[in-house]
């Protein structure tokens, strides 16, 4: 054989091999494959999907009513941001980037509640990559409008806000820190005067303090956080134009002479991110792939390591992502799993060991671990 032809065949073979090994990313459309294409049992995946559909969350279809029922007994509680009626269960199973299972209206835009926190964490990751923030830096050096001036609040760092150990004291957009998920049985006066741990010394899930993180990042970027998320993350991964991120009427502030809404980190008071399952799945796939989309690094591996590291006061929690460790651990599943979780059974689950992303909307939260296990067990 001619030497030049031999070299040509070698180059073509190598090119085909490299192309075959290149990870798949969805474009405008998302390719679907049968589970069996990956050695996964089709019937077991079908049964897992039936399990998700039959175990619908019992949260009210009218989400304003659902929020009031769940949180309405908190002091001075009120709905501050938009809500909407929810859809029926829907979701996706992504394997190696391909859709191998889906159910329900995956294009339907719904509230996602505290899965929003994982998106907010991602915006913080962008600030970290751009060296706009130092995780151990004190917030008083970034936001100087009085919110971090007290002796207690001066100790708060970005690290504390991100792992929900800030213990910030104050009132933000009309809501007091002590009024969010307060201790039961205490009077308002007792809540106001209760001892608060030093920043960094205790975990406390608190949407007022999460909203403070959002407000602080707004002051760092000096532009709306939905714009930051859109241009740096959602557009590059090919997300739709239908997702929205809301705050409250009371959360409009002036930045560089312009009125900007400080968005919320969840739907506890309404607002947060409204999004469909397909966009959630793209977001999850980005993190499954180590922050890389096609040939572009969007989220640094260092940030992913930081956000999935168990926090000092809660081994089940990183930087606004839940981890399969600590008290919330599913004992039959890998500790490498991490996920965003929201009220009403909203989940974006990343399963690195099996190269899976699982999006579930409106599932019974107590059944999620079983659902994930059924999908993993289908691998044989």
C-alpha positions as CSV (number, residue, x, y, z in Angstrom):
1,X,0.0,0.0,0.0
2,X,1.2,3.5,-0.8
3,X,2.8,5.1,2.3
4,X,0.7,8.3,1.8
5,X,-2.5,6.3,1.8
6,X,-1.4,4.4,4.9
7,X,-0.8,7.7,6.7
8,X,-4.2,9.0,5.5
9,X,-6.0,5.9,6.8
10,X,-4.2,6.2,10.2
11,X,-5.3,9.9,10.5
12,X,-8.9,9.0,9.5
13,X,-9.0,6.1,12.0
14,X,-7.7,8.3,14.8
15,X,-10.1,11.1,13.9
16,X,-13.1,8.7,14.0
17,X,-11.9,7.2,17.3
18,X,-11.5,10.7,18.9
19,X,-14.9,11.7,17.6
20,X,-16.5,8.5,18.9
21,X,-15.1,9.2,22.3
22,X,-16.1,12.8,22.5
23,X,-18.9,13.3,25.1
24,X,-22.3,14.1,23.7
25,X,-23.9,17.5,24.5
26,X,-27.4,18.4,23.4
27,X,-27.9,21.2,20.9
28,X,-31.2,22.8,20.0
29,X,-32.7,19.3,20.2
30,X,-31.9,16.6,22.6
31,X,-31.1,13.1,21.3
32,X,-33.0,10.2,22.9
33,X,-31.8,6.7,23.2
34,X,-33.1,3.5,24.6
35,X,-31.8,2.4,28.0
36,X,-30.6,-0.9,26.4
37,X,-28.2,1.1,24.2
38,X,-26.2,1.5,27.4
39,X,-26.8,-2.0,28.8
40,X,-29.6,-0.7,31.0
41,X,-32.9,-2.7,31.4
42,X,-35.7,-0.9,29.5
43,X,-38.4,-2.4,31.7
44,X,-36.8,-1.4,34.9
45,X,-36.5,2.2,33.7
46,X,-40.2,2.1,32.7
47,X,-41.1,0.8,36.2
48,X,-39.0,3.5,37.8
49,X,-40.8,6.2,35.8
50,X,-44.2,4.7,36.7
51,X,-43.0,4.8,40.4
52,X,-42.3,8.5,40.0
53,X,-45.6,9.3,38.4
54,X,-47.6,7.2,41.0
55,X,-45.8,8.9,43.9
56,X,-46.9,12.5,43.3
57,X,-46.2,15.0,46.0
58,X,-49.4,16.0,47.8
59,X,-48.6,19.7,47.8
60,X,-51.5,21.8,46.6
61,X,-51.8,22.5,42.9
62,X,-52.2,26.2,43.8
63,X,-48.7,26.9,45.1
64,X,-49.7,30.1,46.8
65,X,-52.0,28.1,49.0
66,X,-49.3,25.4,49.5
67,X,-46.8,28.0,50.7
68,X,-49.3,29.5,53.1
69,X,-50.2,26.1,54.5
70,X,-46.5,25.2,55.0
71,X,-45.2,28.5,56.3
72,X,-48.2,30.7,57.1
73,X,-47.8,30.4,60.8
74,X,-44.4,32.1,60.8
75,X,-44.5,35.6,62.4
76,X,-45.7,38.3,60.0
77,X,-45.6,35.8,57.1
78,X,-46.7,37.1,53.7
79,X,-46.3,36.2,50.0
80,X,-43.9,38.8,48.6
81,X,-43.1,37.3,45.1
82,X,-45.0,35.7,42.2
83,X,-46.4,32.2,42.4
84,X,-48.2,29.9,39.9
85,X,-50.2,26.7,39.8
86,X,-48.0,23.7,39.4
87,X,-48.1,20.9,36.8
88,X,-48.3,17.2,37.2
89,X,-45.2,15.0,37.9
90,X,-42.6,15.3,35.1
91,X,-38.9,14.6,34.7
92,X,-36.0,13.2,32.8
93,X,-33.3,10.6,33.1
94,X,-30.1,11.5,31.3
95,X,-27.4,8.9,30.7
96,X,-24.0,9.9,29.2
97,X,-25.7,13.1,28.0
98,X,-28.6,11.3,26.2
99,X,-32.3,11.2,27.3
100,X,-33.1,7.6,28.2
101,X,-36.3,8.3,30.0
102,X,-38.9,11.1,30.4
103,X,-42.4,11.6,31.7
104,X,-44.9,14.4,31.9
105,X,-44.7,17.9,30.5
106,X,-40.9,18.4,30.5
107,X,-41.3,21.8,28.7
108,X,-43.7,23.2,31.4
109,X,-42.3,26.1,33.4
110,X,-42.9,25.7,37.1
111,X,-41.7,27.2,40.4
112,X,-38.6,25.2,41.6
113,X,-38.4,26.7,45.1
114,X,-35.0,25.9,46.8
115,X,-33.4,24.4,43.7
116,X,-32.9,28.1,43.1
117,X,-30.2,28.0,45.8
118,X,-28.0,25.8,43.6
119,X,-28.3,28.3,40.8
120,X,-27.5,31.1,43.2
121,X,-24.5,29.1,44.4
122,X,-23.4,28.9,40.7
123,X,-23.6,32.7,40.4
124,X,-21.3,32.9,43.5
125,X,-19.0,30.5,41.7
126,X,-18.8,32.8,38.7
127,X,-17.9,35.7,41.1
128,X,-15.2,33.4,42.7
129,X,-13.8,32.5,39.3
130,X,-13.6,36.2,38.3
131,X,-11.8,36.9,41.6
132,X,-14.6,39.3,42.6
133,X,-14.9,37.6,46.0
134,X,-12.6,35.9,48.5
135,X,-14.5,33.1,50.2
136,X,-12.9,34.0,53.5
137,X,-13.4,37.7,52.9
138,X,-15.7,39.5,55.3
139,X,-18.9,40.9,53.8
140,X,-18.4,44.2,55.5
141,X,-15.7,44.9,53.0
142,X,-18.0,44.3,50.1
143,X,-21.4,45.6,51.3
144,X,-21.1,48.8,53.3
145,X,-24.7,50.0,53.6
146,X,-25.1,48.9,57.2
147,X,-26.2,45.3,56.8
148,X,-22.8,44.0,58.1
149,X,-21.9,46.8,60.5
150,X,-22.8,45.3,63.9
151,X,-20.2,43.5,65.9
152,X,-21.9,40.2,65.2
153,X,-22.5,40.7,61.5
154,X,-19.0,42.0,60.9
155,X,-17.7,38.4,61.3
156,X,-19.7,37.0,58.4
157,X,-17.8,35.7,55.3
158,X,-18.9,34.5,51.9
159,X,-18.2,31.0,53.1
160,X,-20.7,31.4,55.9
161,X,-23.4,32.7,53.6
162,X,-22.9,29.9,51.1
163,X,-23.1,27.0,53.6
164,X,-25.9,28.7,55.7
165,X,-23.9,29.2,58.8
166,X,-23.9,33.1,58.7
167,X,-26.3,33.5,61.6
168,X,-26.9,37.1,60.3
169,X,-29.1,39.3,62.4
170,X,-31.3,41.9,60.8
171,X,-34.2,42.6,58.6
172,X,-34.1,42.3,54.8
173,X,-36.9,43.5,52.5
174,X,-39.3,43.6,55.4
175,X,-38.6,40.1,56.8
176,X,-36.7,39.6,60.1
177,X,-34.1,36.8,60.2
178,X,-35.8,35.3,63.3
179,X,-39.2,35.1,61.6
180,X,-38.0,32.5,59.0
181,X,-38.5,28.9,60.3
182,X,-38.5,30.0,63.9
183,X,-38.2,27.8,66.9
184,X,-41.6,26.5,67.9
185,X,-43.3,27.6,71.1
186,X,-41.4,30.9,71.5
187,X,-43.1,34.3,71.7
188,X,-42.1,37.0,69.3
189,X,-40.3,38.8,72.1
190,X,-38.4,35.6,72.9
191,X,-37.5,35.1,69.2
192,X,-36.2,38.7,69.0
193,X,-34.0,38.3,72.1
194,X,-32.8,34.6,71.6
195,X,-29.1,33.9,71.7
196,X,-27.7,33.5,68.2
197,X,-24.5,31.5,67.6
198,X,-21.4,33.2,66.4
199,X,-21.1,33.2,62.5
200,X,-19.7,30.0,61.3
201,X,-20.5,28.0,64.4
202,X,-24.0,26.6,63.5
203,X,-26.0,25.7,60.4
204,X,-29.5,27.2,60.0
205,X,-31.6,26.9,56.9
206,X,-32.9,30.4,56.4
207,X,-34.2,32.1,53.3
208,X,-33.7,35.6,54.6
209,X,-30.0,35.0,54.9
210,X,-30.0,33.3,51.5
211,X,-31.6,36.4,50.0
212,X,-28.9,38.4,51.7
213,X,-26.3,36.4,49.7
214,X,-28.2,37.2,46.6
215,X,-28.3,40.9,47.5
216,X,-24.6,40.9,48.3
217,X,-23.7,39.3,45.0
218,X,-25.9,41.9,43.2
219,X,-23.7,44.6,44.9
220,X,-20.5,42.8,43.7
221,X,-21.6,42.3,40.1
222,X,-23.5,45.6,39.9
223,X,-25.9,44.0,37.5
224,X,-29.0,41.8,37.8
225,X,-28.2,38.2,38.8
226,X,-30.6,36.8,36.2
227,X,-28.5,38.5,33.6
228,X,-25.3,37.1,35.1
229,X,-26.7,33.6,35.1
230,X,-28.1,33.9,31.6
231,X,-24.9,35.2,29.9
232,X,-22.4,33.1,31.8
233,X,-24.3,29.8,32.2
234,X,-27.7,29.3,30.7
235,X,-27.0,30.7,27.2
236,X,-23.8,28.7,26.8
237,X,-25.5,25.4,27.8
238,X,-28.3,26.1,25.3
239,X,-31.1,26.6,27.9
240,X,-34.5,27.8,26.6
241,X,-35.7,31.4,26.8
242,X,-38.6,30.4,29.1
243,X,-36.9,30.4,32.5
244,X,-37.3,33.4,34.8
245,X,-35.8,34.5,38.2
246,X,-37.9,36.7,40.4
247,X,-37.5,38.6,43.6
248,X,-40.1,40.7,45.5
249,X,-41.8,44.0,45.0
250,X,-39.9,45.1,48.2
251,X,-36.6,43.9,46.9
252,X,-36.0,46.6,44.3
253,X,-32.8,48.5,44.9
254,X,-30.8,51.2,43.2
255,X,-27.5,50.1,41.7
256,X,-25.4,52.7,39.8
257,X,-28.5,54.9,39.4
258,X,-30.7,52.1,38.0
259,X,-33.5,50.3,39.8
260,X,-32.7,46.6,40.0
261,X,-34.6,43.7,41.6
262,X,-32.6,41.7,44.1
263,X,-33.8,38.1,43.3
264,X,-34.7,35.5,45.9
265,X,-32.9,32.2,46.6
266,X,-36.1,30.2,46.7
267,X,-39.9,30.3,46.8
268,X,-40.5,30.5,50.5
269,X,-42.1,33.9,50.1
270,X,-42.9,33.4,46.4
271,X,-40.4,34.2,43.6
272,X,-37.2,32.3,42.9
273,X,-36.5,30.5,39.6
274,X,-39.4,29.3,37.4
275,X,-38.0,26.8,34.9
276,X,-38.7,23.6,33.0
277,X,-37.3,20.1,33.4
278,X,-35.2,20.2,30.2
279,X,-33.3,23.3,31.4
280,X,-32.8,21.8,34.8
281,X,-31.3,18.7,33.0
282,X,-28.9,20.9,31.0
283,X,-27.8,22.6,34.3
284,X,-27.3,19.2,36.0
285,X,-25.3,17.9,33.0
286,X,-23.0,20.8,33.2
287,X,-22.0,19.8,36.7
288,X,-21.8,16.1,35.8
289,X,-19.3,17.1,33.2
290,X,-17.1,19.0,35.6
291,X,-18.3,22.4,34.6
292,X,-17.4,21.9,30.9
293,X,-19.9,22.3,28.0
294,X,-18.6,21.2,24.6
295,X,-15.0,22.6,24.7
296,X,-15.7,25.5,27.0
297,X,-15.1,25.6,30.7
298,X,-18.0,27.4,32.3
299,X,-17.7,26.4,36.0
300,X,-14.2,25.7,37.4
301,X,-13.5,22.3,38.8
302,X,-12.2,24.0,41.9
303,X,-15.6,25.5,42.5
304,X,-17.3,22.2,42.0
305,X,-14.9,20.7,44.6
306,X,-15.7,23.5,47.0
307,X,-19.5,23.4,46.6
308,X,-19.6,19.6,47.1
309,X,-17.4,19.6,50.2
310,X,-19.4,18.9,53.4
311,X,-19.7,22.0,55.5
312,X,-18.4,22.1,59.0
313,X,-21.8,22.2,60.7
314,X,-23.8,19.9,58.3
315,X,-22.1,17.0,56.5
316,X,-25.2,16.8,54.2
317,X,-24.7,20.3,52.9
318,X,-22.1,22.0,50.7
319,X,-22.5,25.4,49.0
320,X,-26.2,25.3,48.6
321,X,-26.1,21.8,47.1
322,X,-27.2,18.7,49.2
323,X,-24.8,15.8,49.5
324,X,-25.5,12.2,50.1
325,X,-23.6,12.3,53.4
326,X,-24.5,12.9,57.0
327,X,-28.0,12.8,58.4
328,X,-29.7,13.0,55.0
329,X,-27.7,10.2,53.5
330,X,-29.4,7.5,51.4
331,X,-27.5,4.5,52.8
332,X,-27.9,2.3,49.7
333,X,-26.6,5.0,47.3
334,X,-23.1,6.4,46.5
335,X,-21.8,9.3,48.7
336,X,-20.7,11.0,45.4
337,X,-24.3,12.0,44.6
338,X,-25.2,15.7,45.0
339,X,-28.4,17.4,44.3
340,X,-30.5,20.6,44.3
341,X,-33.8,20.2,46.3
342,X,-36.9,22.3,46.4
343,X,-40.2,22.4,48.3
344,X,-43.0,20.2,46.7
345,X,-40.6,17.5,45.4
346,X,-38.4,19.4,42.9
347,X,-35.0,17.8,42.4
348,X,-31.9,18.0,40.1
349,X,-29.8,15.0,41.0
350,X,-26.2,14.4,39.8
351,X,-25.0,10.7,40.0
352,X,-21.3,10.8,38.9
353,X,-20.7,7.0,39.3
354,X,-23.3,6.1,36.7
355,X,-23.0,9.3,34.6
356,X,-26.6,10.1,35.3
357,X,-28.6,13.3,35.7
358,X,-32.1,12.8,37.1
359,X,-34.7,15.6,37.2
360,X,-37.9,15.0,39.1
361,X,-40.7,17.5,39.5
362,X,-43.5,17.1,42.1
363,X,-42.4,13.7,43.4
364,X,-43.1,12.6,47.0
365,X,-39.8,13.6,48.7
366,X,-39.8,10.6,50.9
367,X,-39.7,8.4,47.8
368,X,-36.8,10.1,46.0
369,X,-34.1,7.8,47.3
370,X,-36.0,4.7,46.2
371,X,-36.6,6.3,42.8
372,X,-32.9,6.9,42.3
373,X,-32.0,3.4,43.4
374,X,-34.5,1.9,40.9
375,X,-32.7,3.7,38.1
376,X,-29.2,2.7,39.3
377,X,-30.4,-0.9,39.8
378,X,-31.6,-1.0,36.2
379,X,-27.9,-0.8,35.2
380,X,-27.6,-4.5,36.2
